[in-house]
């Protein structure tokens, strides 16, 4: 039994015997793992915690050593796991962590206090506070990774201290508690509630004179520190003490409701008004509203929205921070809402003009059963811009992108693509971007790129003295000039924080403290939550998990409560100033600020958050349809965050549903993220045969996404394939043979054809006893191996056998869906090498047809690459150059530069050998070749070296051409890739008869 202690210096003991945890780095690693509460911590997060911005060159090696040491010290064995992507510590069933014991004791104390059992409450809360030894995580408490836990735990301690004093006073222990209260006000002299407790205790102990003197003491402190007097609560206690017939109590605070009145910002509003007027005349732009959280960016954008000129449509896109959303969520919102302003004819025109973008983002606009393939990469971004141009052509458009810093990278790419065109479009984009400080924006690189050109920045700073006074007056607060200036200095003039001060302590502003905005907001929200029933707090945690904005019906569904009950509970939160109504949506609420949402989550226990995510995950239907995509992605994210609070089988099903919907959209970024999360869920499920098969499928999906996003030679791809093979060995099903075929493909790509042939032989040996999947994998591998080795007829025979015996998979979710289009591509190359031009082009057409019939975006591009590669083998077509350039561009946009390099080399070859306008493209071809072989890939390199030799020969550099042909021969000899030997021999004969006369065109 190991007892871990993080409430103070990091310590641990084994059944009472202290454990030597090692140096600071090793103890920090343990703190990070304990903070994760049994979840996997990504490697980069651990390295950042241990070394910050300056990790050593061999940080991963040191990290493995620290992990090994801790495993031995803690006798953790397999409970301290080192994974390829991170680390996890799973405490044993009888282990304890003091912060969990602390939270449980506080919860018991609060429950007892609410039930009127003050003695039990005092015992539990005293027990909890005895565990507190200092700042959580000790010397590491200031690290970013621990900040949410530190803030939440500190707030919980404050809650426990106040609740303990409440319990002791209610149980008649006024005399005994006076000493502790004196110590508490000395530690926190600006907490008026503690002073109120002390005054009540002194009065009940018969020391009324001391109680009144205590009021004078706090008045002196507040005047010296803040320039203000005691608040309404203390004044009421003072008055009650002077009236012996009334027992003094601590009154609730008064909170104004509704948004802060808009004050100041006249110059900024004028700039926005002018920009809106420009959009109406066809001259739009990008306006960036920057500033700290709560400074008024969203409210300034809202003020433009409210007073926008007639004829300017408006849409609003938000970016929730606590729920998974699909890629390009920004523009899904914008296009859906902007399209609602137009009639069906306009949307139909857009569907015909930009079918790929519509299929990817708003497939509900499409009619009929045939869905066009969803666009991706640059084609998708360009389609979004085209749709916006069409929508704004007849109806000028205001687009507000709130919290744009939280948008996904693909959405930001669209902004960059749209930005240079705005000056000639009737589109005004107003984006808000959060700053940590004047020169410290969130996502600084993205903001710098947006600011570079074609945009206008409007930085928002704190309110000045007069504006602060006006804001305070709007809350009904009167304050002297000195007090206004003190409060402005303490809050930085931040309107949100100023409002929170008034909401928390009343209109006399006596409880303000010098804190950062985020700390202050968390403190304020924590204080309000403590005044609400636990049922309200529990509901708010669920609402915060859903996001900053939430619908009452959806919340009732997740919380499993009647809608009327949810309305009643939310009224308390509304009165406390935690949430506001959304005027445009009668049954919807929003947290008053995103920081409010963060603070509610920070104040909740880990278990409560996980349970809320579990409820949210189980709410969504498990269906696959275009309009359910966003729900599927969000549901999977909830299921992952629910951790052990959601049945692992259910969580895995939700992830698999999301992955399948993402596969239909070719959303490879979502596939990669969701699949990694699904594999983490799998770790909680026993390794049964059917479970292993599902894991193998996930690893194959991850491998496919990694191959497209990172390349076939990438560590990510190879790692995923390795796991698929390793797991597949225990199931020997379709996924196993798919992994074996992919492994054979990797070997061929790396020039290890002899090893790949060994795989073919092994598969041939078990085909008769294995399932048909073994035969399918055997034939696919044979096509690859025989084709690259130069046995064209053998490759064609194997390909014809595969196509005749095995039908094309119905969907791209099948891990073997790429076999058939790739076999057609291999057949095209074999026919071309045999001089069978018509057959080669027909195989290219069939590859494209199969890929298109399944909406297989990537294999459509692969077939197009093969088409132009065949052109370089059998003869150029008039469209070869344009097609090669187009597919290269599409592959780069799709995040596949290695594949794009193949098309770029063909394009360079074709431009140089063109009869009418030959160019010296040797440098471009060499650059593309380097991109192709950067990861050690060698498949087809003899072919590409021949193309480069053609360029050199055409430019008269015969010696260079001969050197490239010699290199091609060497590669073929060392790898066994003899498919290109006839091409090499033919070029050698041509070069031998050509004089070396260098020239440049």
Secondary structure by P-SEA (a helix, b strand, c coil): cbbbbccccccccccccccccccaaaaaaaaaaaaaccccccaaaaaaaacccccccaaaaaaaaaaaaaaaaacccccccccccbbbbbbcccbbbaaaaaaaaaaaaaaaaaacaaaaaaaaaaaaaaaccccccccccccccaaaaaaaaaaaaaaaaaaaaaaaaaacccccaaaaaaaaaaaccccaaaaaaaaaaaaaacaaaaaaaaaaaaaaaaaaaccccccaaaaaaaaaaacccbbbbbbbbbbbbcccccccaaaaaaaaaaaaaaaaacbbbbbbbcccccccaaaaaaaaaaaccccbbbbbbbbbcccccccaaaaaaaaaaaaaaccaaaaaaaaaacaaaaaaccccccccccccccccaaaaaaaaaaaaaaaaccbbbbbbbcccccccaaaaaaaaaaccccccccbbbbbbbbbcccccccaaaaaaaaacccbbbbbbccccaaaaaaaaaaacccccaaaaaaaaaaacccaaaaaaaaacccccccccccccaaaaaaaaaaaaaaaccaaaaaaaaaaaaacccccaaaaaaaacccaaaaaaaaaaaaaacccccccccccccccccaaaaaaaaaaccaaaaaaaaaaaaaaccccccccaaaaaaaaaaaaaaacccccaaaaaaaaaaaaaaaaaacaaaaaaaaaaaaaaaaccccccaaaaaaaaaaaaaaaaaaaaacccccaaaaaaaaaaaaaacccccaaaaaaaaaaaaaaaaacaaaaaaaaaaaaaaccccccaaaaaaaaaaaaaaaaaacaaaaaaaaaaaaaacccccccccccccaaaaaaaaaaaaaaaaacaaaaaaaaaaaaaaaaaaacaaaaaaaaaaaaaaaaaacccccaaaaaaaaaaaaaaaaccaaaaaaaaaaaaaaaaacccccccaaaaaaaaaaaaaccccccaaaaaaaaaaaaaaaacaaaaaaaaaaaaaaaaaacccccaaaaaaaaaaaaaacccccccc
